[in-house]
């Protein structure tokens, strides 16, 4: 099966995760794709194939060399983002893209324009897979799954390419931050792995944000507004005071590269009670800790003013994988060299977000992130160049080949 057919088959299976569910997987429909991939794995001849009750799928491509070679892994995730529907995805291929506007949906006048998405101009002459404008595409991360599966099939069909034991793993619920929650690193049994979950061709990432969430509940005091003087405490105003105490230039819309931020993701309530939710991000661990202290100090200041009416719940979500990957930097070097051999210019940069690989790295499985090729993830303007998927597949094959030459 060629990679385009495989990818289109995958994206037509709805696997949207649900952050409001406490179960794993958060949506049972993720099993629909898991079972299809499981079937393909068995059909192509992978061994040790297992799909558990939490929708973690693993399999093995046995070594075909007599040399002692480290076991490596490749990982991608089943689910698509809750940000937009992944149901009834209807992809189409734009042949030989000409650099002009792409009409995704003529009836609804939904257009992807280089004026709004200048990255389109990087792919003039490429064949692009786009949406019909009513759903996301699902390249994040069904492109990664398709690339891993196609690479395994290629290695099976080309036994002249020597490789060690390769483990593949597919996870649920990455988009809601739970992809590594029940990943069994010991069962996976790889010395290191790569998530195929990046974006543009050439991306290679082994740094990401340190991350925390902060939820602040505010208990106000509601009194008839005609008799409120020196009595009312409006929880909404207190919430607004908190927002104004944090630095404006520390918001996501004013930051880039290695700059961190406080991101207000929700605020709601009434005079009587309100709730504020933030995520806190920074690449530097010490600055990250300082940001958390800044949040604590803001809440403490308002508690002193309003007699302890605020309650802060803050928890760390993940840490910068650089701390765990840098001591074994050769795992990044293999990917870098593989890209060069595939005539790809590596783009080594920090992830302004998180990845399953970050948590897996702290669980004992060093796990840099490699491009899967999709662009404009999580929305109707998502697209992927076919060449990107082909090149990602080639990189997987090259890594396996390079590691076997140790």
C-alpha positions as CSV (number, residue, x, y, z in Angstrom):
1,X,0.0,0.0,0.0
2,X,1.5,3.4,-0.9
3,X,1.7,6.1,1.8
4,X,-1.0,8.3,0.3
5,X,-3.6,5.5,0.3
6,X,-2.6,4.6,3.8
7,X,-2.8,8.1,5.1
8,X,-6.1,8.9,3.5
9,X,-7.6,5.7,4.9
10,X,-6.4,6.7,8.4
11,X,-7.7,10.2,8.4
12,X,-11.2,9.1,7.4
13,X,-11.4,7.2,10.8
14,X,-12.5,9.7,13.5
15,X,-10.2,9.5,16.5
16,X,-10.8,12.8,18.2
17,X,-9.9,12.7,21.9
18,X,-11.9,14.2,24.7
19,X,-10.3,16.2,27.5
20,X,-13.4,15.9,29.7
21,X,-13.2,12.1,29.8
22,X,-11.3,10.5,32.7
23,X,-10.9,7.1,30.9
24,X,-8.1,5.8,28.7
25,X,-8.6,6.1,25.9
26,X,-10.7,9.1,26.4
27,X,-12.8,8.1,23.4
28,X,-13.5,4.5,22.4
29,X,-13.4,5.4,18.7
30,X,-9.6,5.6,18.9
31,X,-9.8,1.8,18.9
32,X,-11.2,1.9,15.4
33,X,-7.9,3.1,14.0
34,X,-5.9,1.0,16.4
35,X,-7.5,-2.2,15.3
36,X,-7.0,-1.3,11.6
37,X,-3.3,-0.6,12.2
38,X,-3.0,-3.8,14.3
39,X,-4.5,-5.7,11.3
40,X,-1.9,-4.2,9.0
41,X,1.0,-4.9,11.3
42,X,0.0,-8.6,11.5
43,X,-0.6,-8.7,7.7
44,X,2.9,-7.3,6.9
45,X,4.6,-9.7,9.3
46,X,5.5,-7.7,12.4
47,X,5.8,-9.8,15.5
48,X,4.9,-9.3,19.2
49,X,1.9,-7.3,18.1
50,X,-0.2,-6.3,21.1
51,X,-3.1,-3.9,21.6
52,X,-4.0,-3.4,25.2
53,X,-7.2,-2.3,26.9
54,X,-6.0,1.3,27.0
55,X,-5.4,1.5,23.3
56,X,-1.6,1.3,23.3
57,X,-0.5,-0.7,20.3
58,X,3.1,-2.1,20.0
59,X,4.9,-4.4,17.5
60,X,8.3,-5.5,16.5
61,X,10.3,-5.7,13.2
62,X,12.9,-8.3,14.1
63,X,16.6,-7.7,13.4
64,X,17.9,-9.0,10.1
65,X,21.6,-8.7,11.0
66,X,24.0,-10.9,12.9
67,X,25.5,-7.8,14.5
68,X,24.6,-6.7,18.0
69,X,22.5,-3.6,17.4
70,X,20.6,-1.4,19.8
71,X,16.8,-1.8,19.8
72,X,15.3,1.5,18.7
73,X,11.7,2.6,18.5
74,X,9.3,4.9,16.5
75,X,6.2,6.3,18.1
76,X,3.1,8.2,16.9
77,X,-0.4,8.9,18.3
78,X,-3.9,7.9,17.2
79,X,-5.9,10.8,18.4
80,X,-6.7,14.1,16.8
81,X,-7.2,17.4,18.5
82,X,-10.5,18.3,20.3
83,X,-10.1,21.8,18.7
84,X,-12.0,20.8,15.6
85,X,-14.0,18.0,14.3
86,X,-12.2,14.9,12.9
87,X,-15.5,13.3,11.7
88,X,-16.2,12.7,8.0
89,X,-12.8,14.0,7.0
90,X,-12.9,14.4,3.2
91,X,-9.3,15.0,2.0
92,X,-8.4,15.9,-1.6
93,X,-5.1,16.2,-3.4
94,X,-4.0,19.5,-5.0
95,X,-1.7,18.5,-7.8
96,X,1.4,20.6,-8.5
97,X,0.4,23.5,-6.3
98,X,0.8,26.8,-8.1
99,X,1.2,29.2,-5.2
100,X,-2.3,30.6,-5.5
101,X,-5.4,30.5,-3.2
102,X,-6.7,27.0,-2.6
103,X,-10.5,26.8,-2.5
104,X,-11.3,24.3,0.2
105,X,-15.0,24.7,0.2
106,X,-16.7,26.7,-2.6
107,X,-20.2,26.6,-1.1
108,X,-18.9,28.0,2.2
109,X,-16.2,30.2,0.6
110,X,-13.5,28.6,2.8
111,X,-10.1,29.4,1.2
112,X,-6.5,28.8,2.2
113,X,-4.6,31.8,0.9
114,X,-0.8,32.4,0.9
115,X,-1.7,35.9,2.2
116,X,-2.9,34.3,5.4
117,X,-0.6,31.2,5.4
118,X,2.6,32.2,3.7
119,X,4.2,28.8,4.4
120,X,2.1,27.5,1.4
121,X,4.6,29.2,-0.8
122,X,7.4,26.9,0.3
123,X,5.5,24.1,-1.4
124,X,5.0,25.4,-4.9
125,X,5.2,22.5,-7.3
126,X,4.3,19.9,-4.6
127,X,1.2,17.8,-4.4
128,X,-0.7,18.8,-1.3
129,X,-3.3,16.9,0.7
130,X,-5.9,19.4,2.0
131,X,-9.3,19.4,3.8
132,X,-12.7,20.2,2.5
133,X,-12.8,23.1,4.9
134,X,-15.2,21.6,7.4
135,X,-12.9,19.5,9.5
136,X,-9.2,19.2,10.4
137,X,-7.1,16.9,8.3
138,X,-5.5,14.7,11.0
139,X,-1.9,14.8,9.8
140,X,-1.2,15.3,13.5
141,X,-0.5,12.5,13.9
142,X,-1.9,10.1,11.3
143,X,0.9,11.1,9.0
144,X,3.3,9.8,11.6
145,X,1.5,6.5,11.8
146,X,1.4,6.2,8.1
147,X,5.1,7.0,7.8
148,X,6.2,4.4,10.4
149,X,4.0,1.7,8.9
150,X,5.2,2.4,5.4
151,X,8.8,2.4,6.6
152,X,8.4,-1.0,8.3
153,X,6.8,-2.4,5.1
154,X,9.7,-1.0,3.0
155,X,12.3,-2.6,5.3
156,X,10.4,-6.0,5.1
157,X,10.3,-5.7,1.3
158,X,14.0,-4.8,1.1
159,X,15.9,-7.3,3.2
160,X,19.2,-6.1,1.7
161,X,18.9,-3.1,4.1
162,X,20.3,-4.4,7.3
163,X,18.8,-3.2,10.6
164,X,18.5,-4.2,14.2
165,X,15.3,-4.9,16.2
166,X,12.8,-2.1,15.7
167,X,9.9,-1.5,18.0
168,X,6.9,0.6,16.9
169,X,4.3,2.1,19.3
170,X,1.1,4.0,18.8
171,X,-0.6,5.8,21.6
172,X,-4.0,7.4,22.4
173,X,-4.8,10.8,23.9
174,X,-1.6,12.7,23.1
175,X,-3.6,15.8,22.1
176,X,-5.0,16.1,25.7
177,X,-1.6,15.5,27.3
178,X,-2.1,11.9,28.3
179,X,-0.3,10.0,25.6
180,X,2.4,8.7,27.8
181,X,0.3,8.1,30.9
182,X,0.1,4.3,30.5
183,X,2.9,3.7,28.1
184,X,4.9,0.7,29.3
185,X,8.5,1.6,28.7
186,X,9.8,-1.7,29.9
187,X,7.5,-3.6,27.7
188,X,8.5,-1.4,24.7
189,X,12.0,-2.4,25.4
190,X,13.9,0.1,23.2
191,X,17.1,1.9,24.2
192,X,15.8,5.0,22.6
193,X,13.0,6.1,20.2
194,X,11.7,8.9,18.0
195,X,8.2,10.4,17.9
196,X,7.2,11.1,14.4
197,X,5.0,14.1,15.4
198,X,6.8,17.3,14.1
199,X,5.6,19.6,11.4
200,X,7.6,21.0,8.5
201,X,10.1,18.8,6.5
202,X,13.5,18.8,8.3
203,X,12.3,19.6,11.8
204,X,14.3,17.8,14.5
205,X,13.6,18.6,18.1
206,X,15.0,17.6,21.4
207,X,14.0,20.6,23.4
208,X,10.5,21.6,24.6
209,X,8.8,23.7,27.2
210,X,8.7,22.9,30.8
211,X,5.0,23.1,31.5
212,X,2.5,23.6,34.4
213,X,-1.2,24.3,34.7
214,X,-2.7,26.7,37.2
215,X,-6.3,26.9,38.2
216,X,-7.5,29.7,40.5
217,X,-10.9,29.5,42.1
218,X,-12.3,32.8,43.5
219,X,-15.1,33.0,46.1
220,X,-16.8,36.4,45.9
221,X,-19.5,37.9,48.1
222,X,-22.6,38.9,46.4
223,X,-24.8,41.6,47.8
224,X,-27.7,43.6,46.2
225,X,-25.8,46.2,44.2
226,X,-28.0,49.0,45.7
227,X,-26.6,48.1,49.1
228,X,-23.1,46.8,48.2
229,X,-20.8,49.5,49.5
230,X,-18.0,48.0,51.6
231,X,-19.8,44.6,51.4
232,X,-19.6,43.2,47.9
233,X,-16.6,41.4,46.6
234,X,-17.1,40.8,42.9
235,X,-15.3,37.6,42.0
236,X,-15.1,38.7,38.3
237,X,-13.2,41.9,39.2
238,X,-10.8,39.9,41.4
239,X,-10.2,37.6,38.5
240,X,-9.5,40.6,36.3
241,X,-7.1,41.9,38.9
242,X,-5.2,38.7,38.8
243,X,-4.9,38.8,35.0
244,X,-3.6,42.3,35.1
245,X,-0.9,41.5,37.6
246,X,0.8,39.1,35.2
247,X,3.1,40.6,32.6
248,X,1.5,41.6,29.3
249,X,4.7,40.9,27.4
250,X,4.7,37.4,28.8
251,X,1.6,36.4,26.8
252,X,1.9,33.9,23.9
253,X,1.0,36.4,21.3
254,X,4.1,38.4,22.2
255,X,6.6,35.6,22.5
256,X,8.7,33.4,20.2
257,X,11.7,31.0,20.0
258,X,13.0,30.4,23.6
259,X,10.6,32.9,25.3
260,X,8.1,31.4,27.7
261,X,4.7,32.7,28.7
262,X,1.6,32.8,30.9
263,X,-1.3,31.8,28.8
264,X,-4.9,32.6,30.0
265,X,-7.0,29.7,28.6
266,X,-10.3,30.2,30.4
267,X,-12.1,32.7,32.7
268,X,-15.7,32.3,33.8
269,X,-18.0,32.9,36.6
270,X,-20.4,35.3,38.3
271,X,-20.2,38.0,41.0
272,X,-20.4,35.2,43.6
273,X,-17.7,32.9,42.3
274,X,-15.2,32.8,39.4
275,X,-12.5,30.5,38.0
276,X,-9.4,31.3,36.0
277,X,-7.2,28.8,34.2
278,X,-3.6,29.3,33.0
279,X,-0.9,27.3,31.4
280,X,2.7,28.3,32.2
281,X,5.6,27.5,29.9
282,X,9.3,28.1,29.6
283,X,12.3,26.3,28.1
284,X,14.6,27.3,31.0
285,X,13.9,25.3,34.1
286,X,14.9,28.1,36.5
287,X,12.8,30.7,34.7
288,X,10.0,28.2,34.7
289,X,10.2,27.8,38.5
290,X,10.3,31.6,38.8
291,X,7.1,31.9,36.7
292,X,5.3,29.6,39.0
293,X,6.5,31.6,42.0
294,X,5.2,34.8,40.3
295,X,1.8,33.1,40.0
296,X,1.9,32.1,43.7
297,X,2.9,35.6,44.7
298,X,0.0,37.2,42.7
299,X,-2.5,34.9,44.3
300,X,-1.0,35.5,47.8
301,X,-1.2,39.3,47.3
302,X,-4.9,39.1,46.4
303,X,-5.6,36.7,49.2
304,X,-4.1,39.3,51.6
305,X,-6.4,41.9,50.1
306,X,-9.5,39.8,50.0
307,X,-9.2,37.7,53.1
308,X,-8.1,34.4,51.5
309,X,-10.8,34.1,48.9
310,X,-8.6,32.6,46.2
311,X,-7.5,29.0,45.9
312,X,-4.6,28.1,43.6
313,X,-4.1,24.6,42.2
314,X,-0.9,24.3,40.2
315,X,0.7,21.2,38.9
316,X,3.6,20.4,36.7
317,X,2.7,18.7,33.4
318,X,6.0,17.9,31.7
319,X,9.6,19.0,31.5
320,X,12.2,19.9,28.9
321,X,13.4,16.7,27.4
322,X,16.8,18.3,26.7
323,X,17.8,17.4,30.2
324,X,17.5,13.7,29.4
325,X,18.4,13.6,25.7
326,X,21.6,15.8,25.8
327,X,23.6,13.1,27.7
328,X,22.8,10.7,24.9
329,X,23.1,13.3,22.1
330,X,24.1,10.6,19.6
331,X,20.4,9.7,19.3
332,X,19.8,13.1,17.8
333,X,22.9,12.8,15.7
334,X,21.5,9.7,14.0
335,X,18.4,11.5,12.9
336,X,20.5,14.5,11.8
337,X,22.7,12.4,9.6
338,X,19.7,10.4,8.3
339,X,18.1,13.6,7.1
340,X,21.3,14.7,5.4
341,X,21.5,11.4,3.6
342,X,17.9,11.9,2.5
343,X,18.9,15.3,1.1
344,X,17.0,17.1,3.8
345,X,18.3,20.2,5.6
346,X,17.8,19.5,9.3
347,X,16.0,22.2,11.1
348,X,17.0,21.8,14.8
349,X,14.8,24.0,17.0
350,X,13.0,24.0,20.3
351,X,9.4,22.8,20.4
352,X,7.1,25.6,21.6
353,X,4.9,23.0,23.1
354,X,5.0,19.5,24.5
355,X,5.4,16.0,23.1
356,X,4.9,12.5,24.3
357,X,8.7,12.2,23.8
358,X,9.3,14.7,26.6
359,X,7.5,12.6,29.1
360,X,8.9,9.3,27.8
361,X,12.4,10.8,28.1
362,X,11.8,11.3,31.8
363,X,10.4,7.8,32.0
364,X,13.7,6.3,30.8
365,X,13.2,6.3,27.0
366,X,15.1,9.2,25.3
367,X,12.8,10.3,22.6
368,X,13.5,13.2,20.2
369,X,10.9,14.4,17.8
370,X,11.1,14.2,14.0
371,X,8.9,15.9,11.4
372,X,5.8,14.2,10.1
373,X,5.2,16.9,7.5
374,X,1.8,18.4,8.3
375,X,1.2,22.1,8.5
376,X,-1.4,24.3,10.2
377,X,-2.4,21.5,12.6
378,X,-5.7,21.4,14.5
379,X,-7.8,23.4,12.0
380,X,-9.6,23.4,8.6
381,X,-6.5,24.9,6.9
382,X,-4.3,21.9,7.8
383,X,-2.4,20.4,4.9
384,X,0.5,18.1,4.2
385,X,2.8,17.8,1.2
386,X,3.0,14.2,-0.1
387,X,6.7,14.7,-0.5
388,X,7.0,15.4,3.3
389,X,5.5,12.0,4.1
390,X,7.7,10.3,1.6
391,X,10.8,12.0,3.1
392,X,9.8,11.2,6.7
393,X,9.5,7.5,5.7
394,X,12.9,7.7,4.1
395,X,14.4,9.2,7.3
396,X,13.0,6.3,9.4
397,X,14.6,3.8,7.0
398,X,17.9,5.7,7.1
399,X,18.0,5.8,10.9
400,X,17.5,2.0,11.1
401,X,20.2,1.5,8.5
402,X,22.7,3.9,10.2
403,X,22.2,2.3,13.7
404,X,22.9,-1.1,12.2
405,X,26.3,0.2,11.0
406,X,27.4,0.9,14.5
